[in-house]
Amino acid sequence: MSKPTVLVVDDDLDILDLVQLALENLHGWNVLTADGGSAAIELCREHQPDVVLLDIMMPTMDGLQAYEHLQADPATSSIPVILFTAKGRAGMWRSADTSGIRGMIPKPYDPMGLGGQIVEILGWQDSDWDAR
């Protein structure tokens, strides 16, 4: 089976670069990046990633608004979402329909352990993706 594709959405370009390096180099995963909600929606429609790592606090369209758009579109509603934020608290996103939100990874985060956190949240097995 091929490697998973992860879409990382954050308005901080340094975070995008670091997460991309960590997931590509440590796990060999395919990583797409978007610097905002609108770009994330388009990339999800075009590439159908295996998971979206979504920052909540972004200008123009925040992460929860982007999530609502993804859920409303049958083409993207089945893509699992992990919130990735410094502003998060367990349960803060439970007020909306959150069936696609699988968990939350708080910032600051450990780039070396990020892939493992994603694997744990989604229940992936090494054999699912031929992990290194």
TIZA-783797 format. One record per atom (N, C-alpha, C): residue in one letter; y, z, x. Coordinates in Angstrom, 2 decimals. Example, Ala and Ser with C-alpha at 12.3 -4.5 7.8 and 13.67 -1.06 7.14 Angstrom:
REM TIZA-783797
{node 'A', {-5.69, 7.80, 13.19}}
{node 'A', {-4.50, 7.80, 12.30}}
{node 'A', {-3.30, 7.80, 13.20}}
{node 'S', {-2.25, 7.08, 12.85}}
{node 'S', {-1.06, 7.14, 13.67}}
{node 'S', {0.03, 7.87, 12.90}}
//
This chain:
REM TIZA-783797
{node 'M', {-1.18, 0.00, 0.84}}
{node 'M', {0.00, 0.00, 0.00}}
{node 'M', {1.24, 0.00, 0.89}}
{node 'S', {2.30, -0.62, 0.44}}
{node 'S', {3.52, -0.71, 1.23}}
{node 'S', {4.26, 0.63, 1.24}}
{node 'K', {5.22, 0.71, 2.11}}
{node 'K', {6.04, 1.92, 2.23}}
{node 'K', {6.95, 2.06, 1.02}}
{node 'P', {7.31, 3.30, 0.65}}
{node 'P', {8.21, 3.47, -0.49}}
{node 'P', {9.63, 3.02, -0.15}}
{node 'T', {10.34, 2.67, -1.19}}
{node 'T', {11.76, 2.34, -1.07}}
{node 'T', {12.55, 3.47, -1.71}}
{node 'V', {13.48, 4.02, -0.94}}
{node 'V', {14.33, 5.12, -1.39}}
{node 'V', {15.76, 4.62, -1.45}}
{node 'L', {16.42, 4.82, -2.58}}
{node 'L', {17.84, 4.52, -2.69}}
{node 'L', {18.61, 5.82, -2.52}}
{node 'V', {19.46, 5.88, -1.51}}
{node 'V', {20.28, 7.06, -1.24}}
{node 'V', {21.70, 6.75, -1.70}}
{node 'V', {22.24, 7.61, -2.57}}
{node 'V', {23.57, 7.38, -3.14}}
{node 'V', {24.47, 8.56, -2.78}}
{node 'D', {25.52, 8.26, -2.02}}
{node 'D', {26.46, 9.31, -1.60}}
{node 'D', {27.75, 8.63, -1.19}}
{node 'D', {28.89, 9.25, -1.47}}
{node 'D', {30.17, 8.67, -1.07}}
{node 'D', {30.54, 9.00, 0.37}}
{node 'D', {29.76, 9.84, 1.04}}
{node 'D', {29.97, 10.19, 2.44}}
{node 'D', {29.12, 9.24, 3.30}}
{node 'L', {29.77, 8.33, 4.00}}
{node 'L', {29.05, 7.32, 4.78}}
{node 'L', {28.25, 7.92, 5.93}}
{node 'D', {28.71, 9.04, 6.48}}
{node 'D', {27.95, 9.71, 7.54}}
{node 'D', {26.62, 10.23, 7.00}}
{node 'I', {26.63, 10.77, 5.80}}
{node 'I', {25.39, 11.24, 5.19}}
{node 'I', {24.46, 10.07, 4.93}}
{node 'L', {24.99, 8.97, 4.40}}
{node 'L', {24.16, 7.78, 4.17}}
{node 'L', {23.48, 7.33, 5.46}}
{node 'D', {24.24, 7.26, 6.54}}
{node 'D', {23.68, 6.82, 7.82}}
{node 'D', {22.60, 7.77, 8.32}}
{node 'L', {22.87, 9.07, 8.26}}
{node 'L', {21.91, 10.05, 8.77}}
{node 'L', {20.63, 10.06, 7.95}}
{node 'V', {20.75, 10.02, 6.63}}
{node 'V', {19.56, 10.02, 5.77}}
{node 'V', {18.75, 8.74, 6.01}}
{node 'Q', {19.44, 7.62, 6.11}}
{node 'Q', {18.74, 6.35, 6.35}}
{node 'Q', {17.98, 6.41, 7.68}}
{node 'L', {18.63, 6.87, 8.73}}
{node 'L', {17.96, 6.99, 10.03}}
{node 'L', {16.73, 7.90, 9.96}}
{node 'A', {16.90, 9.04, 9.32}}
{node 'A', {15.81, 10.01, 9.23}}
{node 'A', {14.62, 9.45, 8.47}}
{node 'L', {14.86, 8.86, 7.31}}
{node 'L', {13.75, 8.38, 6.49}}
{node 'L', {13.09, 7.13, 7.06}}
{node 'E', {13.87, 6.26, 7.68}}
{node 'E', {13.29, 5.06, 8.29}}
{node 'E', {12.54, 5.40, 9.57}}
{node 'N', {13.16, 6.21, 10.44}}
{node 'N', {12.56, 6.47, 11.74}}
{node 'N', {11.42, 7.49, 11.70}}
{node 'L', {11.54, 8.51, 10.87}}
{node 'L', {10.50, 9.54, 10.84}}
{node 'L', {9.34, 9.18, 9.92}}
{node 'H', {9.61, 8.39, 8.88}}
{node 'H', {8.57, 8.10, 7.89}}
{node 'H', {8.26, 6.62, 7.76}}
{node 'G', {9.13, 5.77, 8.28}}
{node 'G', {8.91, 4.34, 8.16}}
{node 'G', {9.19, 3.81, 6.77}}
{node 'W', {9.93, 4.59, 5.96}}
{node 'W', {10.23, 4.17, 4.60}}
{node 'W', {11.34, 3.12, 4.60}}
{node 'N', {11.41, 2.36, 3.52}}
{node 'N', {12.50, 1.43, 3.29}}
{node 'N', {13.63, 2.21, 2.63}}
{node 'V', {14.83, 2.06, 3.14}}
{node 'V', {15.96, 2.82, 2.60}}
{node 'V', {17.09, 1.86, 2.24}}
{node 'L', {17.55, 1.98, 1.01}}
{node 'L', {18.74, 1.29, 0.53}}
{node 'L', {19.83, 2.34, 0.39}}
{node 'T', {21.08, 1.95, 0.57}}
{node 'T', {22.16, 2.91, 0.41}}
{node 'T', {23.23, 2.36, -0.52}}
{node 'A', {23.87, 3.27, -1.24}}
{node 'A', {25.00, 2.94, -2.11}}
{node 'A', {26.03, 4.03, -1.97}}
{node 'D', {27.31, 3.64, -1.97}}
{node 'D', {28.37, 4.63, -1.80}}
{node 'D', {28.99, 5.07, -3.12}}
{node 'G', {28.35, 4.74, -4.23}}
{node 'G', {28.85, 5.16, -5.53}}
{node 'G', {27.88, 4.81, -6.64}}
{node 'G', {28.19, 5.31, -7.83}}
{node 'G', {27.31, 5.14, -8.98}}
{node 'G', {27.13, 3.71, -9.43}}
{node 'S', {28.19, 2.93, -9.47}}
{node 'S', {28.09, 1.54, -9.93}}
{node 'S', {27.19, 0.73, -9.01}}
{node 'A', {27.37, 0.89, -7.70}}
{node 'A', {26.53, 0.18, -6.74}}
{node 'A', {25.07, 0.62, -6.87}}
{node 'A', {24.85, 1.90, -7.13}}
{node 'A', {23.50, 2.41, -7.29}}
{node 'A', {22.79, 1.77, -8.48}}
{node 'I', {23.50, 1.64, -9.58}}
{node 'I', {22.92, 1.04, -10.78}}
{node 'I', {22.49, -0.40, -10.50}}
{node 'E', {23.36, -1.16, -9.84}}
{node 'E', {23.04, -2.55, -9.51}}
{node 'E', {21.84, -2.64, -8.57}}
{node 'L', {21.81, -1.78, -7.55}}
{node 'L', {20.68, -1.80, -6.62}}
{node 'L', {19.37, -1.41, -7.31}}
{node 'C', {19.44, -0.48, -8.23}}
{node 'C', {18.23, -0.09, -8.97}}
{node 'C', {17.71, -1.26, -9.81}}
{node 'R', {18.59, -1.96, -10.46}}
{node 'R', {18.19, -3.12, -11.26}}
{node 'R', {17.57, -4.20, -10.38}}
{node 'E', {18.17, -4.42, -9.23}}
{node 'E', {17.73, -5.50, -8.34}}
{node 'E', {16.45, -5.17, -7.58}}
{node 'H', {16.34, -3.92, -7.08}}
{node 'H', {15.25, -3.58, -6.16}}
{node 'H', {14.18, -2.65, -6.71}}
{node 'Q', {14.43, -2.00, -7.83}}
{node 'Q', {13.46, -1.06, -8.41}}
{node 'Q', {12.90, -0.10, -7.36}}
{node 'P', {13.76, 0.76, -6.78}}
{node 'P', {13.27, 1.69, -5.75}}
{node 'P', {12.26, 2.67, -6.33}}
{node 'D', {11.51, 3.29, -5.45}}
{node 'D', {10.50, 4.27, -5.86}}
{node 'D', {11.11, 5.61, -6.20}}
{node 'V', {12.31, 5.87, -5.69}}
{node 'V', {13.04, 7.10, -6.00}}
{node 'V', {14.51, 6.89, -5.65}}
{node 'V', {15.38, 7.62, -6.36}}
{node 'V', {16.81, 7.62, -6.08}}
{node 'V', {17.20, 9.03, -5.67}}
{node 'L', {17.80, 9.15, -4.50}}
{node 'L', {18.36, 10.41, -4.02}}
{node 'L', {19.85, 10.33, -4.32}}
{node 'L', {20.30, 11.10, -5.32}}
{node 'L', {21.60, 10.89, -5.96}}
{node 'L', {22.54, 12.08, -5.80}}
{node 'D', {23.67, 11.85, -5.12}}
{node 'D', {24.71, 12.88, -5.00}}
{node 'D', {25.38, 13.04, -6.36}}
{node 'I', {25.76, 14.25, -6.72}}
{node 'I', {26.43, 14.49, -7.99}}
{node 'I', {27.93, 14.24, -7.89}}
{node 'M', {28.57, 14.78, -6.85}}
{node 'M', {30.02, 14.72, -6.74}}
{node 'M', {30.46, 13.45, -6.01}}
{node 'M', {30.88, 12.45, -6.81}}
{node 'M', {31.39, 11.20, -6.26}}
{node 'M', {32.58, 10.76, -7.10}}
{node 'P', {33.53, 10.06, -6.48}}
{node 'P', {34.68, 9.57, -7.25}}
{node 'P', {34.28, 8.42, -8.18}}
{node 'T', {35.10, 8.12, -9.11}}
{node 'T', {34.96, 7.02, -10.07}}
{node 'T', {33.82, 7.27, -11.06}}
{node 'M', {32.58, 7.23, -10.59}}
{node 'M', {31.43, 7.53, -11.43}}
{node 'M', {30.58, 8.56, -10.71}}
{node 'D', {30.52, 9.77, -11.27}}
{node 'D', {29.74, 10.81, -10.59}}
{node 'D', {28.24, 10.56, -10.78}}
{node 'G', {27.45, 11.36, -10.09}}
{node 'G', {26.01, 11.17, -10.11}}
{node 'G', {25.39, 11.32, -11.47}}
{node 'L', {25.86, 12.27, -12.26}}
{node 'L', {25.28, 12.45, -13.60}}
{node 'L', {25.63, 11.29, -14.52}}
{node 'Q', {26.81, 10.72, -14.37}}
{node 'Q', {27.15, 9.52, -15.15}}
{node 'Q', {26.27, 8.35, -14.73}}
{node 'A', {26.05, 8.19, -13.43}}
{node 'A', {25.17, 7.13, -12.95}}
{node 'A', {23.75, 7.35, -13.48}}
{node 'Y', {23.30, 8.58, -13.46}}
{node 'Y', {21.97, 8.92, -13.98}}
{node 'Y', {21.85, 8.52, -15.46}}
{node 'E', {22.88, 8.83, -16.25}}
{node 'E', {22.86, 8.47, -17.67}}
{node 'E', {22.75, 6.96, -17.86}}
{node 'H', {23.45, 6.18, -17.04}}
{node 'H', {23.35, 4.72, -17.10}}
{node 'H', {21.94, 4.26, -16.74}}
{node 'L', {21.36, 4.86, -15.71}}
{node 'L', {19.99, 4.50, -15.32}}
{node 'L', {19.00, 4.80, -16.43}}
{node 'Q', {19.17, 5.95, -17.08}}
{node 'Q', {18.27, 6.33, -18.16}}
{node 'Q', {18.41, 5.44, -19.39}}
{node 'A', {19.62, 4.93, -19.64}}
{node 'A', {19.89, 4.10, -20.81}}
{node 'A', {19.35, 2.68, -20.67}}
{node 'D', {19.05, 2.27, -19.45}}
{node 'D', {18.59, 0.91, -19.19}}
{node 'D', {17.07, 0.90, -19.06}}
{node 'P', {16.36, 0.19, -19.95}}
{node 'P', {14.90, 0.16, -19.86}}
{node 'P', {14.38, -0.33, -18.50}}
{node 'A', {15.17, -1.13, -17.81}}
{node 'A', {14.75, -1.66, -16.51}}
{node 'A', {14.78, -0.60, -15.41}}
{node 'T', {15.53, 0.49, -15.62}}
{node 'T', {15.67, 1.51, -14.57}}
{node 'T', {15.31, 2.92, -15.03}}
{node 'S', {15.00, 3.09, -16.28}}
{node 'S', {14.79, 4.44, -16.82}}
{node 'S', {13.57, 5.15, -16.26}}
{node 'S', {12.62, 4.42, -15.71}}
{node 'S', {11.42, 5.07, -15.19}}
{node 'S', {11.52, 5.43, -13.71}}
{node 'I', {12.63, 5.11, -13.07}}
{node 'I', {12.80, 5.42, -11.65}}
{node 'I', {13.11, 6.91, -11.51}}
{node 'P', {12.30, 7.66, -10.75}}
{node 'P', {12.58, 9.08, -10.59}}
{node 'P', {13.85, 9.32, -9.78}}
{node 'V', {14.56, 10.38, -10.14}}
{node 'V', {15.82, 10.74, -9.51}}
{node 'V', {15.72, 12.16, -8.95}}
{node 'I', {16.18, 12.31, -7.72}}
{node 'I', {16.31, 13.63, -7.11}}
{node 'I', {17.79, 13.83, -6.84}}
{node 'L', {18.36, 14.90, -7.37}}
{node 'L', {19.76, 15.20, -7.11}}
{node 'L', {19.90, 15.73, -5.69}}
{node 'F', {20.98, 15.32, -5.03}}
{node 'F', {21.21, 15.61, -3.62}}
{node 'F', {22.66, 16.06, -3.51}}
{node 'T', {22.88, 17.38, -3.48}}
{node 'T', {24.27, 17.81, -3.64}}
{node 'T', {24.55, 19.18, -3.05}}
{node 'A', {25.79, 19.36, -2.64}}
{node 'A', {26.26, 20.67, -2.18}}
{node 'A', {26.73, 21.52, -3.35}}
{node 'K', {26.99, 20.89, -4.48}}
{node 'K', {27.53, 21.58, -5.65}}
{node 'K', {26.46, 22.02, -6.63}}
{node 'G', {25.22, 21.73, -6.33}}
{node 'G', {24.15, 21.96, -7.29}}
{node 'G', {23.71, 23.39, -7.42}}
{node 'R', {23.31, 23.73, -8.59}}
{node 'R', {22.66, 25.00, -8.89}}
{node 'R', {21.47, 24.66, -9.76}}
{node 'A', {20.39, 25.35, -9.56}}
{node 'A', {19.22, 25.12, -10.38}}
{node 'A', {19.61, 25.25, -11.84}}
{node 'G', {19.26, 24.29, -12.63}}
{node 'G', {19.54, 24.33, -14.06}}
{node 'G', {20.85, 23.69, -14.48}}
{node 'M', {21.74, 23.35, -13.54}}
{node 'M', {23.04, 22.80, -13.94}}
{node 'M', {22.92, 21.46, -14.64}}
{node 'W', {21.86, 20.73, -14.36}}
{node 'W', {21.69, 19.40, -14.94}}
{node 'W', {20.76, 19.42, -16.13}}
{node 'R', {20.37, 20.57, -16.59}}
{node 'R', {19.42, 20.65, -17.70}}
{node 'R', {20.06, 20.44, -19.07}}
{node 'S', {21.38, 20.32, -19.15}}
{node 'S', {22.02, 20.16, -20.44}}
{node 'S', {21.88, 18.76, -21.01}}
{node 'A', {21.68, 17.77, -20.14}}
{node 'A', {21.52, 16.39, -20.61}}
{node 'A', {20.03, 16.06, -20.68}}
{node 'D', {19.72, 14.85, -21.13}}
{node 'D', {18.33, 14.39, -21.07}}
{node 'D', {18.00, 14.18, -19.61}}
{node 'T', {17.16, 15.02, -19.06}}
{node 'T', {16.90, 14.98, -17.63}}
{node 'T', {15.45, 14.67, -17.32}}
{node 'S', {14.78, 13.93, -18.18}}
{node 'S', {13.37, 13.64, -17.97}}
{node 'S', {13.12, 12.87, -16.68}}
{node 'G', {14.11, 12.14, -16.19}}
{node 'G', {13.95, 11.39, -14.96}}
{node 'G', {14.36, 12.15, -13.72}}
{node 'I', {15.01, 13.31, -13.88}}
{node 'I', {15.40, 14.11, -12.72}}
{node 'I', {14.21, 14.98, -12.34}}
{node 'R', {13.71, 14.74, -11.14}}
{node 'R', {12.51, 15.43, -10.71}}
{node 'R', {12.79, 16.70, -9.95}}
{node 'G', {14.00, 16.83, -9.40}}
{node 'G', {14.32, 18.02, -8.62}}
{node 'G', {15.67, 17.89, -7.98}}
{node 'M', {15.96, 18.85, -7.10}}
{node 'M', {17.24, 18.87, -6.43}}
{node 'M', {17.04, 19.30, -4.97}}
{node 'I', {17.74, 18.61, -4.07}}
{node 'I', {17.75, 18.97, -2.66}}
{node 'I', {19.19, 19.38, -2.34}}
{node 'P', {19.38, 20.64, -1.95}}
{node 'P', {20.74, 21.11, -1.67}}
{node 'P', {21.24, 20.64, -0.31}}
{node 'K', {22.56, 20.46, -0.24}}
{node 'K', {23.24, 20.22, 1.03}}
{node 'K', {23.86, 21.55, 1.44}}
{node 'P', {23.91, 21.87, 2.69}}
{node 'P', {23.42, 21.08, 3.80}}
{node 'P', {21.89, 21.01, 3.78}}
{node 'Y', {21.36, 19.98, 4.38}}
{node 'Y', {19.93, 19.72, 4.38}}
{node 'Y', {19.47, 19.51, 5.81}}
{node 'D', {18.17, 19.58, 6.01}}
{node 'D', {17.58, 19.35, 7.32}}
{node 'D', {17.08, 17.91, 7.35}}
{node 'P', {17.72, 17.03, 8.13}}
{node 'P', {17.29, 15.63, 8.16}}
{node 'P', {15.82, 15.47, 8.56}}
{node 'M', {15.35, 16.36, 9.43}}
{node 'M', {13.95, 16.28, 9.88}}
{node 'M', {12.97, 16.62, 8.75}}
{node 'G', {13.39, 17.44, 7.81}}
{node 'G', {12.49, 17.85, 6.73}}
{node 'G', {12.74, 17.15, 5.41}}
{node 'L', {13.72, 16.26, 5.37}}
{node 'L', {14.10, 15.62, 4.10}}
{node 'L', {12.96, 14.82, 3.48}}
{node 'G', {12.28, 14.03, 4.28}}
{node 'G', {11.16, 13.25, 3.76}}
{node 'G', {10.09, 14.13, 3.16}}
{node 'G', {9.79, 15.24, 3.83}}
{node 'G', {8.80, 16.18, 3.32}}
{node 'G', {9.22, 16.79, 1.99}}
{node 'Q', {10.53, 17.06, 1.84}}
{node 'Q', {11.02, 17.58, 0.57}}
{node 'Q', {10.84, 16.55, -0.55}}
{node 'I', {11.13, 15.30, -0.27}}
{node 'I', {10.96, 14.24, -1.26}}
{node 'I', {9.49, 14.12, -1.65}}
{node 'V', {8.61, 14.11, -0.65}}
{node 'V', {7.17, 14.01, -0.90}}
{node 'V', {6.71, 15.17, -1.78}}
{node 'E', {7.17, 16.38, -1.46}}
{node 'E', {6.76, 17.56, -2.23}}
{node 'E', {7.26, 17.50, -3.67}}
{node 'I', {8.52, 17.14, -3.86}}
{node 'I', {9.09, 17.07, -5.21}}
{node 'I', {8.34, 16.06, -6.07}}
{node 'L', {8.02, 14.90, -5.48}}
{node 'L', {7.40, 13.83, -6.25}}
{node 'L', {5.87, 13.91, -6.28}}
{node 'G', {5.31, 14.80, -5.46}}
{node 'G', {3.86, 14.94, -5.44}}
{node 'G', {3.16, 13.75, -4.79}}
{node 'W', {3.85, 13.07, -3.88}}
{node 'W', {3.24, 11.95, -3.18}}
{node 'W', {2.20, 12.46, -2.20}}
{node 'Q', {1.19, 11.65, -1.96}}
{node 'Q', {0.18, 11.93, -0.95}}
{node 'Q', {0.41, 10.99, 0.22}}
{node 'D', {0.03, 11.42, 1.43}}
{node 'D', {0.19, 10.55, 2.60}}
{node 'D', {-0.47, 9.20, 2.37}}
{node 'S', {-1.62, 9.20, 1.74}}
{node 'S', {-2.35, 7.95, 1.50}}
{node 'S', {-1.66, 7.04, 0.51}}
{node 'D', {-0.75, 7.59, -0.32}}
{node 'D', {-0.01, 6.76, -1.28}}
{node 'D', {0.84, 5.72, -0.56}}
{node 'W', {1.36, 6.06, 0.61}}
{node 'W', {2.33, 5.20, 1.29}}
{node 'W', {1.97, 4.92, 2.73}}
{node 'D', {0.75, 5.23, 3.13}}
{node 'D', {0.38, 5.03, 4.53}}
{node 'D', {1.38, 5.71, 5.45}}
{node 'A', {1.69, 6.96, 5.14}}
{node 'A', {2.71, 7.72, 5.89}}
{node 'A', {2.28, 7.85, 7.35}}
{node 'R', {3.30, 7.92, 8.22}}
{node 'R', {3.02, 8.09, 9.65}}
{node 'R', {2.57, 9.49, 9.92}}
//
